[in-house]
């Protein structure tokens, strides 16, 4: 019984203190524009019923704004040809002069979606993107940088 009496207060102290990484992280809100530089042909593409499936489209974008660099993404999707609904997702690499983020994104056929990635410097970035033209996307994100 004495062990339980000591364990409960210790557990409360551990839970109340939270994660050290979260308590010591800085958040920076950023906006940037992606402009499509190139899109490859799909590695694989097929139709089954009303669904168009594609895999392995490599898209490269130039990034300007609060962050500058380039993004290389691999697009994989399933689109309903009748309704235009579906999903596109895949991995990406975001390279800047200071950090390289590797992560994944998910979106819809309109070009809107969300992303999350881990940086080579220990940072994380997560955000969203929306199309602003036929070859451009507007991104909003938060960069989390651990302190200490």
N, C-alpha and C positions, 0 to 999 in steps of 0.2 A: 504494500500500500504506500509505503514511504517513497518508493521509486516513481510511482504514478504521480504523487504529489509534487515531486521535483520535475518530472517530465513535462507536465502540463504548462508550468510557467516558462520553461526553456523553449518549448514548442511555440508558445505565444511570442516570445522575443524574436525567434528566427523568422516567423511569418510576418511580424510587424515590421521588421527591418527591410523586407523586400529584397529584390535581387540587386547586388552591388552594381552590376553592369547597367541596369536600367536607371538606378539612382544617380549614376555618374555619366550619363550620356547627354550630349548636346544635340538639339534638334535644329536643323536649318531647312527652311522652306525655300524651294527653288521652282522656277518655271523655265522652260526651254522649248524650242521648236525643233522638230525633226523634219528634215527634207529628204525625200527618197532619192538616193543616188542611183541605185540599181536594184532590180528584181530578177532572179534567175527563173528559168522554167522549173516546174515541179519535177522532183526526182521520180514521182509516181503520181498518177491521176486516173480516176475511174468514176463511173456513175453506176449506182445501184438504185433502181427504182427512181425516186425523185431526188436522191441525194448525190451531190458532187463531193467526192473525197479527194483531197490532195495532200501530199506529204513532201517536205523538203524544199520549199521555196526559200531561197536565201535572199533576204532583203537587207540592204545596207542604207543607213541614213546618216546624213551630216547633222550634227547637233550644235545649235547656237542659242545663246541666252545666258542665264545664270551659270550654266555649265556648258562647256564646249568640248566637242569630241566627235566620236562616231559610234553607231550601234550596228552590230551585225546580228540579225535575228533569223531563226529558222521557223517558217510558218507552216503549220499543219492544220488542216481544216476540214469541216464537214458542213456543207451548205445545202439547205433544201431549195431546189431549183424552182419550185412552185411558189413558196412563200418568201424566200430570201432570208429566212432565219437560219441560225446555226451557230457554230463556234469556231474560233481560230485560236491556236495556242502554240507555245513552243519555248525553247530556250533562247537566251540572248546574251551577248557580251557588249558592255558599254565601256569604251576606252576613252579616258581623258588623259591630260598630261600628268595628273597626280595619282589617279587610282583607276583600277579596272574592276568593274562590277560584273559578276556572272549571276544570272538569275533566270526567271521564267515570267511569261506574260500569258494572259488570257483575254480574249476579246470577242466581239461580234463581227458579222460581215460588214457593218458600216465603218469599221476601223476604230471603234472606241473600246477601251478596256483598261485593265490594271496590270501592274507589274511589281515584282519584288526581287531584290538581288543582294548578294553579299560582296563587299569590297575587298580588294587585296590589302587594304590598310586596316581592316577590321570594322569598317563602317558598313551600314546597311542603307539601302535606298528603297523606298516604296512609293507608288503613286498611281496616277491615272493618265490616260491620253484620249484625245478626241480629234477627229479629222477637222481640219480647217480649210482644206482644199483638196484637189485630186492627188497631190504629192506631198502634202504637209500634215503634220500632227502637232497639236499643242499639248504639252505635258506639264503636270503639276506634281511635285513630289516632296517628300521629306527625307533628308539625309540624317541618319542617326550615327553620331561619332562617339565611341566610348572614350571616357576621360580616364587618365591614370593608367 
